[in-house]
Amino acid sequence: MEICRPIRMISMPRPRKFIADFSPWYKSYIDPADTYTAAIHSLSVERQQEEMQRMKDNGLTIRYDMLRIMDLKNQIIDAFSEQPNVAEANIADLDLTKIRPAYDELATLLLEFVPLSKDKDAAEKEGFDNNYYVTTFADAAGDFKKQLQEMIDRKESGKGFSENELQILWATDGSFQKNQ
C-alpha cells in the first residue's frame, strides 16, 4: 500500500471536486477573518494605550518608557517591513517618511530613559528587583538607535555601505541586513 500518493493525483476528478467545493468556502472565510483580526488588533492597541497611560499616571516612568520604546521600535520595524526590497545594500532607496518621526521620538525618549535606567532606587520603586534588566534594555535600545542612525545618515548622504561593511553587518546580531 502506498503511503504518499504522487502529485499527479491532483489531476484526478475527486481532488479537483474537493478543491472546487472547498475554494468558495475558504474565500468566504478570509474577509471575515481579516475583519476579526483587525478588530482584535485595534482593541489590543487601545488596551495597550490605556495601560501605558495608567502607568504614566501612577508614576511608573521606567515601565512606561520601556513600553513606549518597544512601541517605537515596532513602528520602525513595520515601516521597514513595508519596504521589503530595501536593505543596507541599497539604502538609498529607503523611504524615511514613517521612520524618521519615530526615530526622532525614540532618540528624545532615550535621552531621558538612559540616565533613569541607571537609578537603582527608581527601578526598585517600580518593582524591579535588579536594575540589570532595565540597564540591559537601555543598552539594547541604544544599540538599535545607533544602527538606525547610521542607516539614516547613509540614506541622507547618499553613501551606501561598502562590501566590507556589508560583510560585517551580515555577521552582526541585530543588524537589519542579518535579520532579512
C-alpha positions, 0 to 999 in steps of 0.5 A: 500500500502506498503511503504518499500518493504522487502529485499527479493525483491532483489531476484526478476528478475527486481532488479537483471536486474537493478543491472546487467545493472547498475554494468558495468556502475558504474565500468566504472565510478570509474577509471575515477573518481579516475583519476579526483580526483587525478588530482584535488588533485595534482593541489590543492597541487601545488596551495597550494605550490605556495601560501605558497611560495608567502607568504614566499616571501612577508614576511608573516612568521606567515601565512606561518608557520601556513600553513606549520604546518597544512601541517605537521600535515596532513602528520602525520595524513595520515601516521597514517591513513595508519596504521589503526590497530595501536593505543596507545594500541599497539604502538609498532607496529607503523611504524615511517618511514613517521612520524618521518621526519615530526615530526622532521620538525614540532618540528624545525618549532615550535621552531621558530613559538612559540616565533613569535606567541607571537609578537603582532606587527608581527601578526598585520603586517600580518593582524591579528587583535588579536594575540589570534588566532595565540597564540591559534594555537601555543598552539594547535600545541604544544599540538599535538607535545607533544602527538606525542612525547610521542607516539614516545618515547613509540614506541622507548622504547618499553613501551606501555601505561598502562590501566590507561593511556589508560583510560585517553587518551580515555577521552582526546580531541585530543588524537589519541586513542579518535579520532579512 
